[in-house]
């Protein structure tokens, strides 16, 4: 997307470096809209993985302490 916007700007006689800088600034917020569904899906997956890791960590810490509840699981 950045290259496409930069190419359009360069067709309008904008210098390449300026066109590249402007296209990066324009595409960043646009990507939030275009890839919103993917971004939310990734965030949910990361949260689930973090919860699994936290539960596993708590389980391991309980085993190290010698808690009975951890031994039963």
TORKOL-4160 file (C-alpha; in steps of 0.2 Angstrom, whole numbers, padded with zeros to 4 digits, m for minus):
73
<pt num="1" X="0000" Y="0000" Z="0000"/>
<pt num="2" X="0014" Y="0012" Z="0004"/>
<pt num="3" X="0022" Y="0009" Z="m0013"/>
<pt num="4" X="0005" Y="0012" Z="m0022"/>
<pt num="5" X="0002" Y="0029" Z="m0013"/>
<pt num="6" X="0020" Y="0034" Z="m0015"/>
<pt num="7" X="0019" Y="0030" Z="m0034"/>
<pt num="8" X="0003" Y="0040" Z="m0036"/>
<pt num="9" X="0012" Y="0055" Z="m0027"/>
<pt num="10" X="0027" Y="0053" Z="m0038"/>
<pt num="11" X="0016" Y="0054" Z="m0053"/>
<pt num="12" X="0010" Y="0071" Z="m0047"/>
<pt num="13" X="0028" Y="0077" Z="m0047"/>
<pt num="14" X="0031" Y="0075" Z="m0029"/>
<pt num="15" X="0049" Y="0071" Z="m0025"/>
<pt num="16" X="0052" Y="0052" Z="m0020"/>
<pt num="17" X="0058" Y="0055" Z="m0002"/>
<pt num="18" X="0043" Y="0066" Z="0002"/>
<pt num="19" X="0031" Y="0054" Z="m0007"/>
<pt num="20" X="0037" Y="0040" Z="0003"/>
<pt num="21" X="0036" Y="0049" Z="0019"/>
<pt num="22" X="0019" Y="0056" Z="0016"/>
<pt num="23" X="0013" Y="0038" Z="0010"/>
<pt num="24" X="0019" Y="0030" Z="0026"/>
<pt num="25" X="0009" Y="0043" Z="0037"/>
<pt num="26" X="m0006" Y="0041" Z="0026"/>
<pt num="27" X="m0006" Y="0022" Z="0026"/>
<pt num="28" X="m0003" Y="0019" Z="0044"/>
<pt num="29" X="m0021" Y="0025" Z="0050"/>
<pt num="30" X="m0028" Y="0017" Z="0034"/>
<pt num="31" X="m0021" Y="0000" Z="0039"/>
<pt num="32" X="m0031" Y="0001" Z="0055"/>
<pt num="33" X="m0047" Y="0001" Z="0046"/>
<pt num="34" X="m0042" Y="m0011" Z="0032"/>
<pt num="35" X="m0034" Y="m0024" Z="0044"/>
<pt num="36" X="m0046" Y="m0021" Z="0059"/>
<pt num="37" X="m0053" Y="m0038" Z="0059"/>
<pt num="38" X="m0036" Y="m0047" Z="0058"/>
<pt num="39" X="m0029" Y="m0035" Z="0072"/>
<pt num="40" X="m0044" Y="m0040" Z="0083"/>
<pt num="41" X="m0042" Y="m0058" Z="0080"/>
<pt num="42" X="m0023" Y="m0058" Z="0084"/>
<pt num="43" X="m0026" Y="m0048" Z="0100"/>
<pt num="44" X="m0039" Y="m0061" Z="0106"/>
<pt num="45" X="m0027" Y="m0075" Z="0102"/>
<pt num="46" X="m0013" Y="m0066" Z="0111"/>
<pt num="47" X="m0024" Y="m0064" Z="0126"/>
<pt num="48" X="m0029" Y="m0082" Z="0126"/>
<pt num="49" X="m0011" Y="m0087" Z="0125"/>
<pt num="50" X="m0006" Y="m0076" Z="0139"/>
<pt num="51" X="m0020" Y="m0083" Z="0150"/>
<pt num="52" X="m0014" Y="m0101" Z="0146"/>
<pt num="53" X="0003" Y="m0096" Z="0151"/>
<pt num="54" X="m0002" Y="m0088" Z="0167"/>
<pt num="55" X="m0012" Y="m0103" Z="0172"/>
<pt num="56" X="0002" Y="m0115" Z="0168"/>
<pt num="57" X="0014" Y="m0103" Z="0178"/>
<pt num="58" X="0003" Y="m0103" Z="0193"/>
<pt num="59" X="0001" Y="m0122" Z="0192"/>
<pt num="60" X="0020" Y="m0124" Z="0191"/>
<pt num="61" X="0023" Y="m0112" Z="0206"/>
<pt num="62" X="0010" Y="m0122" Z="0216"/>
<pt num="63" X="0019" Y="m0138" Z="0212"/>
<pt num="64" X="0035" Y="m0130" Z="0218"/>
<pt num="65" X="0027" Y="m0124" Z="0234"/>
<pt num="66" X="0020" Y="m0142" Z="0237"/>
<pt num="67" X="0002" Y="m0137" Z="0237"/>
<pt num="68" X="m0010" Y="m0152" Z="0237"/>
<pt num="69" X="m0022" Y="m0144" Z="0224"/>
<pt num="70" X="m0009" Y="m0144" Z="0211"/>
<pt num="71" X="m0005" Y="m0162" Z="0214"/>
<pt num="72" X="m0023" Y="m0167" Z="0212"/>
<pt num="73" X="m0023" Y="m0158" Z="0194"/>
